[in-house]
């Protein structure tokens, strides 16, 4: 995903060969000519190079508009944000006393427009006082009823223009509520210019296709993400800088955390592990910790512990890697393979991490060669983003993206066994694979392309069925998607259906061209896809999507290319139709009142009590994702046994290859298919 293979240059981030000993690879930026191959200059971020994708729609003329603010300093009135002069500012009152936060600015456009975005330019006079951090954006027709926010989040504390896009709504008034000052320097708010954007036309979204909710503004481009099991918060990260991965010093990563319960987005820079965690492998271990490997600092391993909100330095991998995949195994160890994007090209055979001993072991019997695609850019791309699934007895199933499928046995020094071809499917780089029914070994694969970039994507879909480890997999070609997709994201839902969103019809990293705006849902009962409600913000290369504990989907990111125009510092929430009535209002949901235990072993019986009758339940493992890959998510359908009024017993599968060790979301669904908010359960191995 970074740059194409340049045959004339050894892309030598210290080429790493197989070694029995751990090695240290210092960070070196990619060569300039290789970056140019993807249109990326070797320009380190200086804090002012940040470029956000422009707001969707067209900027409205501001003639005749008026502004109302909660306070202002004489000489810095609210109307300064409309005067076209970037040297003038609105500033909240600071003399003789400071007006307290929050501060509000409301713009009256004097007519109703189809509003879908805004830009906020902080002051440009070299002073950062009053830069808006946490904020909320509201729209109104009448200036009285503003309803819920169309956008909220946190803007980065710098002088660059911020862009916020959201789903189109008719409005005459736009209101920004500044909750914090971005640098916590004081109780102030300031702005140089505010522009508002609108669509040429508006058609109310139809009911019955789900709903795209508010936009969440981030101070970084979300390129990797995970859901924290103890809070339901979403942790995202990019690279050493908010807007680019290239030209950096290495050794640090900027992160942000979104709290769905409060709508607050906070930010943090992680430097104690000395790890630039761009383009890593990510897996959640048995204790719900994110084990993040390789990337820009290609040999590194960092672990995020949600319980303590801390990042921990772990042992280096034996082989330096970037764009590898990893998977949690049935015994709690973590397997990784591939990753020639960084740390040298080729020979990225398997190795395994033991969290108990904090040690990596090379698996000489797990060669990468059988899973290579025939990418036009060679091994630099051919071993990227493997579709891995931990399975029974310590095996890992590799479903793609190569058309050849394989089993990797992680016992001893490891071994590899061919699992057959994925029917008539070709290599499907940057497609998606989701285990939607782990109990029956069912995996959906969709999309992808023969090459990482520059080639038409496919709309092909297949269902793979795996059973006994090491045997040939069964593959069924099913009805195709409505759209060809590469760089899309796929999320399994509590009802076993799979939500696919974003992507492009032709792979073009860092470009918002040939965008798939219309998501689809796969129904395993019919092996077919149904188009859902389109969104308005492109989600292509470097986008992410995850299931949240309330059954909605977090979808965000895209870009991270420095001074390009496709950096998406935001996310959106998609509400599936199962949470909505026919008129679009929220459905009444079942509630899980209690569960008999929150930490159980495989094979255990769990007693669950609800507030009303339910007809099905499922477990979905908490997810982590980057670069279209989420090897953590999988779903287990549960069989209910009545145990009294609104009380049920379920038995957890007795195989840790099916019920992988770690944290799971437990959903209860009623007869209408409406899921509860999830309860969290930790499943332990034998």
N, C-alpha and C positions, 0 to 999 in steps of 0.2 A: 503494500500500500504506500510505500514511501516514494520510490522512484524506480524506473525500469532498469533492467540489467543493461549495463553499458559494457559491451564486449571489449572495448579498448582499454577498460580500466578494471583492475581488480578492486572491487569495492571492499577494501580491506580494513574493516574495523577490527584489526588484529585477527587474521584468519586462524580459526581454532580447529585443530584436529582432535581425534579421539585421544583421550588421555586417561590414565588410571588415577591421576591426582587432580585435585581441584586447582584451578588457575584463576588469576586475577587479570581481567581485561580492562584497562583504563578506557574511559569514554573518549572516543574520537568522533568528530562530526563527519557526516558523509561527504564525499568529494563533491566539489561544486558542479562539475559537469554532470554528475549523476543526478543531482537535484534539479538541474536545468532540464533534464529529461522529463521531469514531471511538471515543469514550469515553476519550480520553486527556487528562488534565489537563496544563497547561503547568507541570510541576514539574521543575526541573533535578535531576539526580542529585547528592546530597551525599555519596555514599559509604555512607550508611546507608539509602537508599531502596530498595536492591536487594530484589527479591522473587523467589524461585524458585518454580516450579510445585511444588505439594505432592507428596510422595512418593505413588506409586500405592498402592492398598490402604488398609487401615485400621490406625490406631495400636493396638498391643497394650497391654493392661494390664501394668504392670511389677511387680506385687505378687509378692514371693517370689523375684525374680530375684537373681542374684549376679554379681559383677564380679571379674575377675582382671586386674591390670596388671603391667607389667614393673618399674615403680617409682612411688613417690608421695612427696610431701612431707607429713610429719605435719600433720594438719588438712585436708589436701586429698586424701583417699583416693579410690580408684576408684569407690566406691559413691555418691559425690556426683552422678554423672551420672544416677542413677535416683531421686533424692530429691524431684523436683518443685520444687526451690528453685533458681531461676535465679541467685541470688546466691551459691550455693556452687559450688565447682569441684573437679574432679580436676586435679592438677598433678603432672607428673613431678618427681622429686627435683632440688632445686637447692641444698640446704644440708645438710651442709657442702660437698658437691661436686655438680657437675652430672652427672646420669646422661646417657649419650650416646644420641643418636638411632641407630637408629629406636626409637620407643616403641610399645607394643602394649597395647590394651585388648580384652579378650574378655568378652562378655556371655553368661551361661548363662540361657536363658529357661525352663529346667526342664521344658519340653515341646517337642515338635516342631510347628512352624508352617509355613505356606506363605509364606515370607518373600519380599518383593519390594521392600523399600526401607528407608531410614533417614533420620532427620534428625539433624544435628549442630549444636548451639547453642554457639558460642564463648562465652567468659567475657563477662559483662555489667557488669564493675566498672570499665570505663574503661581497663583495662590490656589490651594486645593480646598480651603475652608468652604464647607457647605455642599461638597459633592454628595449626591444622593446615593445611599447604599440600599438598605431594605426599603421596598416601596410597594405600592399597590396602584393599579390603574383601573378606573371605572368609566363607564359610558352612561349617558342619559339622554332621553328625548326631551324631557321637560325641565331639567335642571334641579329637580327635587328627588326623583326616584332614580337612584344609581344602582341599586341591586348589588349583586356579587361582583368581585373584580374579574375583568377579562384577562388580566395579567398581574403577576406579582413576583417577587424575588429580590435579588440583590445585584446591583450594578457594580462593576469593578471601579476601584478608586484610582482613576486616572483622568486625563484631559480629553480622551478620545470620545467621539460621538457614540452614543449607545442607541441601538435599534431594538424596538420591541414590536413583534408582529403577533396578531391574534386572529381568530376567526371573525369574519366580517359581520358587523351589526350596524343597523341604522342608528345614528346618534347626532345630536346637536352639540352636546357638551362632553368634554373629556376632562377627567379629574385625575391628578397624580397626588397621592398621599405619600409623603416622605416620612418613613418611620425612623430611620437612623441617618446619621452623617457617616459617609463611607469609611472615613479614617478614624472615627470616634474622637475627633478633635474638639467637638463642642456641639451644642444643640442647634446647629444652623442648617439651612438649606439654601442652595444657590443654583442658578441655571443661566446660561448665556442665551441659548435658543431652544425652542421646542417646535417641532414640525409635526403635523398630523397627516396621515396617509389614508387614502380611501380607494375602494374598488369602483369601477365604472358602473356596475350594476349589482343587484342583490336579489337572490332567490332564497327564501327561507329554507333551511335544510329540512329534508323530509324526515318524518318519524319512521321508526322501525329499523334503522340502520346503525344504531349506536349514536354516540355524541362525542365530539371533541370538546374538551373543557378548557379551562384557563391555560394560558401560557405561563411557564415558570422561567423567569430570567435568572441566568447563572453568571457569575463573574469569570467563568472559564467555558471552554467548549467541552461538553461531556463526551469523552471518547471511550472511556471504560466506566463500568458501573456495577454496583452490587446492592442488594437489599439487606439491611442489618436485621438479624433475626430477633433481637431483643427489643427493638423499638419500631421496626417497620420503616425506618429512615432509609433514604437512598444516598449512598456515597458515590460520587463521581470524581474522575480525575482526567487530566489531559497529559501534560508533559512538564518540562521545567518552566514553561510559560503558559499563559492562558490561551494564547492564540497560535502557537507554532511549536513544532517538535524539532526543527532544524537549527543548527548553529549554536546550540546551547553548551553550557559548561558541564552538563551531567551532574548527577549527585543530588538532585532535588526534584520534587513533583508538586504541582499545585492541585489542590483538591477542593471540593465543595460538598456540602451535605444539605439535602432537602428533607425537611420534616413535614410529612403530609398532614399531621395532626394540627400544626400551627401555621403552615404555609411559609415558614421561615427558612431562608437559605443562608448558611454560614460558609465561611471559607477558611482554608488552612494551607500552609506550605509545609511539606514534609521533607526534611533534610537529614534527620538523624540516621537514616539507613543508607545514605549516600547513593540513592537509586533514582534515576530518571525512569519512571515506570510507563513510558510510552511504548505501545505495541507489545504488551507482555502476554504471557499465558496467565490465566486466572482460574483458580479452583477454590471452592469452599471446603475446608476440612471438617472432620468429625465434630469439632467444637465450634463450627460456624465462623471460623477465622478465614479471611481471604489470603491465600498463598499466591503472591504475585511474583512472577519470574521473568527475568530477562528484559528485552526491549532495548532502549537506548543505552542503558548500562547492562550489557547483554549477559553477564555472568551472574548478576545479582538475584537474590531472593529477599523479598520483604513480606512481612505478615501483618495484616491488620486485624486487631482484636476488638470487635465491637463492644465487648463488655467493659473494657477500660478505655475505649476510644484511642488506643495507642498503636503506633507502628513499631514493629520489632524487626531488627536485622537478623536474618537467618543465614545459613550456610550458602556459599556460592554453588551454583550448578557445576557439574563436571564439564559440560559443554556450553559455551556462550551461545545465546539464542535470541531471536526476535521474530515475532509472528508465529511462534509455536503454539500448539494447543496443549492443554493438560486436562487430566480427569482424575477425580477421586475414585479410588478402588474400593472393593468390598472389605478390605482389611484396614481402610483408613489412610493408606499411603497414597501418594499422588504421583501419577505417571505423566511424563511429558515426552514429546517427540516432534521433530521438525524444527523449523525456525531459522532459515538461511537469510532472512532479511537483515540481520545484524550478527556480529560475532563470527563472520566468515561464512563461506558458502559450501554446502555439501557435507555429507557425513553426519548429519544431525540425528543420530540414532537415539533410541530410547534410553531414558534414565528414570529413576524413581526416588521420591523424597519420603523419608520417614519422619513425621512430625515428632514422634516420641524421642528420637535420638538426634533430631536436627541434622540429618545427614543425607547426602545424595549418593546414589550408587548407579554406575553405568550398567545397562542391561545389554551386553554384547550380542545376545540372541534376539534383540528387537531392532532389526535394521529399518531404516527409513526408506530404502530403495523401493520396496513393494508398494508404497503408498504415494509415490510421486505422480503428479500429473504431467502431461506433455506440454506444459506452458511454453509459449513462444519465447519467453524471457529466461528459460532455463531453470536450474535448481533454485535460483534466487527467489522465484515465485512458486516452484513446483512442490515444495514441502510445507507450504503455509496453511494455517487454519484448518487443521484436521478435524473431522467430525468424530469425536471420541465419546464412548459410553462405557463407564465402569460396569462390569457384569459379574457373573457368578465365578467363585473360586479364584479370584484375583485376576481374571481376564479383563482385557479392554477391547471393545469392538470398535474398529475404525470403519465408519460407514461411507466416508468420502473425504474430501471432494473428488478424489480420483475415482474413476469408474471401477477400479479394482478395490474390493473390500478385504479387510484383513482382521485377524485375531492376534492380539499381543498378550502373551502369558507373562505375568510379572514375577512369577516364582523363580527363585534362584537367579541365574544369569539371564533369564528371559528366553522366550521363543516366539516365533511368528508362524502363523498358519493362514493360507489364503482362505477367504470366506466367499469367493465367487465374485462375479461382476454384478453391478447394479442394473440388471436387466439390460434394456437397450440404451440406457442413459450414458451420456459421455461424461468426460471430466466436467465438474460443476463448481469451479472455484468461486468462493464467496457466495455460495448458495446457503441453504439452511437445513438443519436436521434437528428434529424434536422428538423425544421419546414421550409420546402422549399416553401410552398405556404400558407401563413397565411390567405390570403383572403378566401380560401376555407378550412381552417383548416387541411391541409395536413402535416403529420409528417412521415418521413422515420426513421425506426429503423433498425440497422444492428449490427450483431456480438454480442460479449460478451460471457460469460461462466457461468455455474451454480454456480461456486465458484470463489472467487477472484484470486486464484492461484492453479496451479497443476492439472487443468482440461482442457480437450480439448475445444477449442473455437468453436463457431458455425459460419457458413456462412449465416445463415438465415436472411431474410430481410422482413419487413412488412411495409405497409402503413396504418397509423392510420388516421382516419378522425373524427374531433371533430366539434361540432356545438353548440347547446344550452348548456350552462354550467350546470353541474350536471346530464347530461343524459349519457346513455351508449355510448361509443365510437364504431365506426365501424372500423374493422380491416381486412385488406386483405393481405394474404401472397403472396409475389411476387417472381419473379425469384431470386435465391440466388446469393450472391457474388461468385466470382471465388475462393476466399480464405477464410479460417476460420480466424477470427480476434478477439483478445482481446487487449486492450491498444492501439487501433488505434485512429486516429483523423478524423473528418468529417467536411467539410466546404461547405456551400451552395454557389453556383456561381451565377453571375448576370442573367444567362439564365435559372435558376431554376434547373439545374443539381447539383448533390452533389458529391464532390471529397472526396474519402476515401483513406487514406494513412497510412502506417506503421502498427504496431501491431505484434502479435505473434499468432501462431496456438495453442500453449499451454501457459497459463499464467504463467510466471516465472519472478517475479519482480527482477530487477537489473541484468538480464542476457540477453545477445544478442544472444539467441538461438531461433530456430524455427521462424526466422524473416520473415515477409512479406515485401519484397522489392518492389513489384509491386503494384502501386496504381490502383484504379478503379474509374470510374465515373458512377453514377446512372442517367439514363435518365427517367424521370417520364412519358414521352410520350409513352415509350415502357415497362416501369417497368422492365428494364434490366440493367445489368452492362457491361461496356467495360473496358478491361485492358489498362492501360496507360504505359508510359515509366518508367521502374524501376529506382530507385535511388541506391546509393551505401552505404549510411550511415544508420545504423539501427536506427529506430525511434520506440521505444517500451515503456516500463514503464516510466512515467514522461515526455513523449513527448508532444508537443503542435503544433497546426496549426491554422492559422487565415487568413481570406481574407483581402487583402490590397486594398487601394483605386484605384490602377491601375488594379485591376482584377486578379492579381497574388496571389499565396498562399505562406505564410510564414510557414515553417515546420521545427521544431527544437527540441533540447533537448533530454532527456533520461538519466537515471542514478541518480546522487546525492547520491552516496553510499560510500563516503569517499575513502578508499584505494582500492576500487574495480577497475576493468578495463573497466567499461562501462559508465563512465562519459562523456557525449557528450557536450562539450563546444561550440556548434555551431548550426547553422541553415542553411537551403537552401531555395532558391526561386524556386517554380514550376510555369512555365508559361503554362497555358492551351492552347490547340491547337487552341481555338478560337482567340488567338492573333497572330497566326503564319500562314504563307502561306504554301503551300504544300512542298516547298523546305526548310522550316525551318526559312526563313527570317520573319521579323516583318510585320504584316499586317497594312495597313492604318486604323486608328481608327476614328470614329466620335468624335466630340468635343462638349461638352456642353458649349456654349458661355455665356449664362446667364440664371438665374432663377429669377422669380419675387420676391421671398422672401426666406430667409434662416432660418426663424423661423415661423412656422405655427401651427394652431390648427387642430385637426382631423376634417374631413369634408371639409377642405379648397380646393380651386382650385389653382393649381400651373401652371404658364406659363413658358415654357422652350423653349429656342432657341438654335439651333445647327448649326454647320457649313455645314451639309449635311443631306440628308434625313435619318430618322431613322424609324424603324417599331415597336419597343417595348421599354418599360422602366420598371425598377424595383427599389424598395427600399430594401436595406439590412441593418439591424440594426448592428451597430458596435459591435464587438465581444470581449469577454474575455474568457479565458479558463484555466483550470488546470485539470489533471487527467481525461481526455477524455470528460469533461463536458463543454459545452458552452451554457448556457441558454439564452444568450443575442442575439445571431445571429438568425434571421428569415428573410424571404423574402416575400415581397408583390409585385405581378405582377400588373402593372398599365395599364389602358386602355387609349390609346391616342385619342385625338380629335384634328383634324387639326385646327390651328389658324393662318394660313398664310404660306408663304414659309419657310420651316425648322423651323416652330414654332408650338408648341403643348400645349394643356392644359391637365392636369391630375387631377383627384380628389382623395384626400387622403381618405381612408376609414373613416367612421364617427364613428368608435368604437375604443376607446383607448385600448380595449382588443386585437384588431387585430394590430393596429398601436400603439404599446406601447410607452409611453412617453420616449423621449430620442433622441439621435442623430443617423441619418441614412445616408447611402451612396446611392445616386441617380445615377443610371447607365442608359445610353441610348444605345440601340443596333441597328445596321443597319440590312439590309435584309440578310446579310451573318452571322449574329449572333455575330458580333464583338462589344464588349462593349467599351464605352468611359472610360476615367478616371472619377472617381466619383466626384460629388459635394456633399457637406455635408448640410443636412437639419435637423433642430431640429423640432420634432413633439411634441406639447404640448397637454395635455388632455383638456377636455371641461372646 
